[in-house]
Structure formats: C-alpha cells, structure tokens
Amino acid sequence: MSNYELLYDETSEQADIRNKKFRENDNRPQISLDNTSLNYGNIIHKNETEKIIRTLKEEEIKDDKEKKTVMDMPLKDIIGKTTEITSNFWEDFKIKLVEAKHLYNQKYDLDDNYTMTFSDLLNINILAFVEYMKDNDNILFIGIFLLIISVILYIFNISS
C-alpha cells in the first residue's frame, strides 16, 4: 500500500496523533489564538477598511470637483462640440444601429434570413437612438442643437 492509501484509510484519531507529532517538530513560530490577538486583528482590519473607504470617498469628491460641466465650458467649445456631434450623427447612429440589430437578433434568436416587420424595425431604431443618446454627452449637445433650430424657426415665423 502506498502512503496516500494509508492516509485515506486512517481514522480521525490517527490523523490527530499524526498532526500533533508534526506540530511538536515544527520550528516555525506559532500564531497566538488568544482572544486579545483576535480582537487586535479585527481592530486592524476595521481601521484598514475605514482608511480605504475614506480615500475612495476623497478621490470621488476630487473627481466630482474636477469634472467639467457645460456651464464650465466656454461658448466656443459648446458650439464646436454641438457641430461635431450633429455633423457626425449619421455615422455614429449607423454604428449604434448595427449594434442594436445584432443585440435584437441575439435576444430573440433570429437568423439573417428573418424578414423584419415594421415593429421590429421600429424597436431596433428606437433602441439604437437611445443607445446613441446615452453615449458621451450626445443628449446634451443634440438638445442644444434642437434649441438653436427652434430659435431660428421662431425668428423666421415672427418675421413672416
């Protein structure tokens, strides 16, 4: 019989005797298991956790203070970003449309030969538009673009 078979067949009493022999011959320092050392370990763990949470909160507050909003941007940058987003709208929307179609086909287990109904196309386009609006600050700058268009239409409506 091999050593592994002997270990497998031994009883719990025999295992305790064997482990006691190993512990007696062990030269490594022993870890104290009294109540004070356990409490000390819990206190250290709690302090370390509190330090980590405090630093994470400080970093989050620092990031919030450094984050630029539209109110912090100069008008030139706002207009530049608005024109950039509106000029690249179709290319970016087509990318989101392909992603939405892929996700839609994957969700409903549709193959490439499936003919889309009007409701399928509407769902895919709405999903793609929502995904496009969630991307970066697109919703903000599209809103600014629509505001500019509405002001222009209002001015032309008054003058005519």
Secondary structure by P-SEA (a helix, b strand, c coil): ccaaaaaaaccaaaaaaaaaaaaaacccbbbbccaaaaaaaaaaaaaaaaaaaaaaaaaaaaaaaaccccccccaaaaaaaaaaaaaaaaaaaaaaaaaaaaaaaaaacccccccccaaaaaaaaaaaaaaaaaccaaaaaaaaaaaaaaaaaaaaaaac
